[in-house]
Amino acid sequence: MRKLHNNHHAPGLEWKVLRKMPLLLAASIFIPGLMLLISHVYPFQGLADDIVRLRVGIDFIAISIFFTAISFLIATGILCFTIHLMKGPAYVADAYPLNDADEPDFDETKAP
């Protein structure tokens, strides 16, 4: 197999997404953390059982948002890396010119 020189695919959407990954990772950590911080610092009014139920509900929502965002980012990162890997240099195996490439022979005895 020989390598075709200067035959690379142009970088596409995968690089734009990979460059935004740190920002998306920070947002997926910051937003649920902010939800947890506000729910535990903000003084809610009402019955103690209702306040505990509200805070536990907010905790579950924040944790589920965090794990959903992280799993999405991991899957997207793997996808972008795979696309980048598949766009590597082109290789040619058994490249040879065909004699009848422009006009193939037509055998009338084998016609349907």
N, C-alpha and C positions, 0 to 999 in steps of 0.2 A: 504494500500500500504506500502510496506516495502522497505527500501533502500538497494541496493546491495553494500556491502562494497568493497572497493578497485576496483571499476569498473568505472574508468573515462577514457575518451578518451584523448589521448596524445595531447598536444598543437600543433597546426599546423601553417599554413600560416597566420592565422588571428593575431597571436601575433607578427609575424615579421612585418606585415603591420601596426599594431597599434604602434609598437615601432618607426616606421619611420614617423608617422603622424606629430610630431612637426617639423621635418626637411622639410617635404613636405609643411606644412602650412607656414613656414618661407619663403620657396622658392616661394610659390604662392603669397606672399605679396611683397617680395623683387624684383622679376623680373618685374612685371608691374610697381612698384614704380620706379625702375631704368629706365625703358622706359620713364616714365613721366618726371623724373628728367633730363635725357639727352635731351629729345625733347624740354624742356622749357629753358635749360641752353645753349645748343649748338647754336651758331649763324649761322642760315641758311642764304643762299644768294638767292636772287631772288625777285620777286614782293611780296608786302605785303600781297595781297590776297592769293597768292600761299603758303606763309609761314603759314598763319593762317589756310588754308585748310589742310596743311600737319600736323600741330600740333593738330588740332581737330581730324583728322583721327587717329593719333597716340594715342590720348586720348581715343577714342572709342575702339581701339584695346586693349589697356592696361586694360581698365575697363572690357571689355568682357573676356579677359584672366583671370582676377582676379575672376570674378563671376563664370566662368566656372570651374576654379580650386577649388574654395571654395565649390561649389555645388557637385563636384566630391568627395572631401574629406569628406564632410558630409555624402554622400550616402555610401561611402566606410567604414566610421566609424560605421554607423548604421549596415551595413552588417557584419562587424567583431564582433560587440557586439552581434548581433543576433546569429551568429555561436558559439561564446563563451557561450552564454546562453543556446543554444540547446545542447551543449556538457556537460552539467551539470551531476550530479550523476544519475545513472540509478536506476529506480524504477521498482518493479515487482508487478503486480496485479494478484491475483488468480494463483499463481504458484503452480502447483501440477503435480506429475508424471502421465503419461498416461500408462495404462496397455498394450495397443497395439501400442506403439509408434514405435517399430522396425518393426513389421509386422502387418499392419492394416488388419482387417477382410475384406474379399471380398465376397460380396453377389452376386451370379451369377444371381439371379432373377432380379436384378436392373442394370445389365450390359447393355450397349447400343447396 
